[in-house]
């Protein structure tokens, strides 16, 4: 006889596969991580995750930190919302960490760390539509970067120009969602659409409602049997 625990696990797995493979799991939506000593810590960096941040004059950079082993890779994307005012907006990205060559940055950096600079102005942006949230972005940088030594690495994104506005940084490639992520979908959809300045739409809300219904059904079955 199938146990309630098995049914519950199966329900969670079903809900996880119901989420689209193009949707990153949010690390933060609107948080502030303006320096290396206030960096947002990324765990499970192979899992597809994204930080949505609006830069300001007081907090002109987004810093992420993660640990890695020598010879492994980190998959990184940098994007901006598709908005008329951001057509010419091209933020930069840098990777800092052990074993990388010396790099001078126009902002306060972690001491004794080299780095690599990725200037998005030299790249052709790729327009990306995320159907689950109904949002659109220009991806201005995406690459899988090999890490030369074991230790703590930093990703920092900032604008080299006078424009200081919204951007997002995504890491990882493996899609993974838990029940907590599923239950948070209405809030995530609302906040992601607000970040991209897209009005709340019936299609996104309907999708969230369907997934929440499945979550409730899975929980009910698990606890009743």
N, C-alpha and C positions, 0 to 999 in steps of 0.2 A: 504494500500500500504506500502511495506517495505521501510523504510527510508534508505538514504545513510549511516547514522551513524550505523544503525543496520547491514548493509552489511559489513561495515568496521570492526565492532567488530567481526562479524562472520568470516571474513577473517583472522583476527589476531588470533582468537581461532583455526581456521583450521591450520594455520601455526605453532602455538604452539604445537599442537598435532602431527605435522609432524616430530618434533625433537624427537630423541630417548630418552627413559626413563633412559638410562644409562649415558647420557651426563650431567655433571655438568656445571653450569653457571660459567664462570671464574670470580673470584674476582680480580686476578692479574696474569699476565704471565711475570715473570722476574722482579717483583718489589723487593724492599729492605725494610724490616721491622725488624730491628735487635735488638730492645729493647722494653721493656714494654711501655715506654713513646713514642715510635714511632710505636706502634702496628697498624696493619690494622684493622679498625673497621668493624665488620660484623653486618649488619642489616638483618632482616627477617631470623634469623638463622635456621628456619625450612625449608627454601628453599635450595635445593641442590646446593651448591656453592663450588668452589675449588680455592686455591691459589697455583700457580706453582712458585717455587723460586729456584734459584741456590745459595747455601750458598758459602761464601768465608771466607778467614781468617779475613778479615775486617768486615764481617757481617756473623758470624757463626751461627745465629739462625733466625728463623721465628716466629714472634709474631702476634697473632690475639686477638682481644678483642670483647666482646659482653656482652649485658645486659640480665639478665634472672630472672625469678621469682622462689621462693623456690618450690621445688618439681617437677619442670619441668626437661626435659631431653635435652641433646645435643648429636646428632649423629655425630661421628667423625671417619674419616678414615685417615690413613697416608700411603703414597706410594712412590715408587721410580720408575723411568723408567727402563724397561727391557733393560739393556746395560751390555755388558760383564764386564766392569770395576766396575759395581755396584753389582755383584753377592754377595759379602760379606758385602755390605753396609747396616747397620741396624741403622738408626737414632732413637732417642728417642722422646717421646712426654710427656708433662706434662700439667695438668690442674691446674690452680691456681685460687683461689677465696675465698670468705667468707665462713666460716663454715667448711673448709677442714683442716685436721691435719697438723702440722708443717712439712715442707719439705725443705731440703737443696739441692740447685741446683748448678751445677758447672758453673754457669753464673749469671750475675747480674739480680736480680729479683725484682718484685714489692714488696715494704715493707709491712709488717704486713699481708701477705696473706699466707694461707696454701695451700696445693696442693696434687695432686696424680701423681705419676710417672708411666709411661707405657714404659717398655723396650722391644723394638721389637725383640731383639736378643733371647728372651725367647719364641718367638712365631713362628709358622710355616707360612711363607709367602704364600699368595694366588695370583696366576697369574691371571691377568684380562686383557682381550682384549676389547677395546672400538671400535666397528666397524665404528662408524660415523667418527671418526678422523683417524682410522687405526693405533692406538697406543696401546702399551702394557705396563703394570705396574705390579710390585710386590706390593700387598697390605700387609704391614707388621703389621698393627694394624687397627682394626675397632671395635667400641663399642658404645652403647648408654649409656651415663653416667648421672645419676641423680644428680641434683644440690641442695645442702642442704639449701641454704639461698638465698634471693633476693640480687641482686647487680651486680657488674661488674666482669666478669670472663676473664681469659686469657688462651689461648692455645699457647704453645711454643714448637717448634720442633728444634732439633739440633743433631749433630753427636757426640757420646761419644768417638769415635775413631779418628785416625789421618786423616781418609778420610773425606773430606769436599766437598760435591757435591750436586747434584740436589735432591729435594724432593717435594712432594705436600701434602697439608692438605685439606681435604674436610669436610664440615659440612652440616647438613641438610639432609632431605629425600624427601621433596615435590618438584616435578618437576614443574617449572614455568618459562615461557619465554615470553618476550614481543617483539613487533615489532623491537625495537632497537637491541635486541639480534639477531633476524633473519637477519637484515641488516648487522650486524657485522660478520656474519658467515665466509666469505672468510678470513678476518683478523684473526679470532679466529682459524680457521683450520690451517692456515699457521703457526701461532705462537705456537700452541699446538704441532704440528708435529715437528717444529724446536726444541722445548723444549725436546721432546723425541728423537731427532736426527733421525727422519724419513724423508726421501726425499719427496718432494711434489709428490702426486700421482694423477692420473686421476680420480680414483673413488671418492676420497674426494672432488676434485674440481667439479666433475659432480654433486655430492650431493648438494654442496653449490649453484651451478648454478640453480638447480631445485627449491630449496627453495626460492632463490632470485626471480626467475621467478614468483612463486606463490605470493610472497610479492608484486611485481610490479603489478600483475594482480589484487590483492585484492585492492590495493590503487587506481588503475585506475577505477575499477568498483565503488568504494566508491565515488569518486569525480565526475564521469560522471553522476551518477544517482541521 
